[in-house]
Amino acid sequence: MKKLPLLIILTVLCAACQKPLYKYKSYDEAAFKYSTAADAKDIKKALKGYKAIVETDKKKSKKQDSKTKNRIPPGLCADYAYLLLMQGDTTKALTFFDKETHLYPESSVYVNNLKKQLGL
Amino acid sequence: MKKYYIYILLAVFLIAGCSSSKQKLNKVEPQMSKLQTSKSETADKTDQTKQEKGLVQTDQKQLQQLKAQADKQAKQKKKEEAKKKKQQEKESLEKKKQQDKEKKLKQKQQDDLIKNAEKEEKKRIEEERRKEREELLNSIKGNKNQTDDSDYQDDVKKTVNVPVDTLIGKDSVQISLEDLLEDGKTDTLEIVKYDKEEEDDTTPSFLKKATSLRKKNKTADTVKAEPEKELTPMDKIISMMDGDANASSSAKASNGKNKTKKSNFIKKTWNEMFPKHVDRDIPYANIYKEEPKNILILYPWNRSDYDKASDMLLIMASKELGKKGYYVYSAVSSMETHKNDSTFSSRYTKLSDIKNLGKKYGADAVMSVTVFRFDNPYWSSATKAVAHYTLISTKTLDTLFYRQVEFNYDTPIPPKEYHDKDMELDEEQVYDLGVMEQMQIYAFRDIPYGPYHKKYKKDRKKFSNEREVKYKINVRPS
């Protein structure tokens, strides 16, 4: 009976230590800002939100593999590349399209169709 | 002596009366004398006074008479003027009425003409259609006697038999007049069944089986129940005898019941403690069977008063399904495709279009969402949302997931923890985003995990028990 509270505390701590699968941060607000964008300033603000999620430190990016823990959520690289195309940066957009296919090979069909539509 | 006094008094009164009359005349005299020049006073005055008296009296009378006449004339004039005015008003009113009547009559005539013209046009159109139908039927039946030569004059369609060689393998055929008039090469038309129903059939496969079975068992629905036959007295006796026989058999079995009770109790407890593995119906069995990885969320159909509910729901649903381990296509690209092509939405897509979407995007499943309500009424502090979700596979067109959500958020706790102030969004928009996020969490709480999650294929339970999950949640502070 004396050990029960210790066991309960340990179980609660272990449950709280579970890390989430992805870190979305301000993805929803950035996407909503893009949907309601009226000027180029709003699109830049949305880009900042995506940049904080997608462009992580280079040291961490090396550890990320398609098989191991994927911290970049699905679809965000493609969104970021689409926004870069609207700004005019095609080279950087192509890199992020390729990154999307590298992390999620199921998206190859969708990304290739997007490139054809956009003329890349 | 007294008589003399009386006579004296009478004389005095007479003298006083005469003197008073003289005084009156003397009053008039000075007025008249002012106007007239005084030449002779004595005799002329008396004559003048007499004349003047008469003139004055006549003048006064004349004046009075003239005044009376003038008054009468004025009154008469007023009356006549009043009469004239009334007559004029009456005449004007009558004129207006006549003019209004005439206008109404004209309008009625015009309306009647328009109605008659419309009726005639409808009749003409109906007659033309009837003739066309008759001609088509006659052409199908091959009745040549119904053709009329008078139709050539009116340029109406003519029933003519068409050669069959020109129709095979084609949807449309161009025919010239020379081909129509040639004889000896024509054949009768034959109607062929067109399989358009199968192409436009949007029913899923699991319902097709039910309809086919229902058609097979159609006789059961059409057959009427036979009326119960009236039992004869001999039949009643026989039935009673059979009942006794059954009762006797049951009585024999009751003697061995006590033994069967013990054995059943043991079996039940054994099966409860050590149940057998049986493949029973599992929730979301189709998802475990097909194992979808990619999910394409169509642009939601917004049927609420809030314009931005569809965008919010699309963003949050993609976020929540990504947390569950599925690959969800980007929300921004789907919004852009909806702007360019409005048919890319859950409103206009059919089951026949889902296969094409799967080929185009490489998706294993397609989700369609409809938002019926998302508002915050002024009389309450709660935000209410209602939405329906359906997940359909692109291979078999089966429903993998279906849910109806009625979400009610009524707490002072903010629904959104993390807020980026650099985005410069309104507080109401941030609150609505948080409520939508909470709604998706409860909507997809029970869905199986995807391939990118740790618990992929581990949340499947061996022995599924019936359970009821209530998704109508009223979150209130405790």
Interface residues (C-beta under 8 A of the other chain):
Chain A: P20 L21 Y22 Y24 K25 S26 Y27 D28 E29 A30 A31 F32 K33 Y34 S35 T36 K45 A46 K48 G49 N70 P73 P74 G75 L76 A78 D79 Y82 L83 Y104 E106 S107 S108 V109 Y110 N113 L114
Chain B: K293 N294 K308 D311 M312 I315 M316 S318 K319 G322 K323 G325 Y326 Y327 V328 Y329 S330 A331 V332 S333 M335 E336 K360 Y361 G362 A363 Y418 H419 D420 D422 M423 E424 L425 Q429 V430 L433 E437 Y452 H453
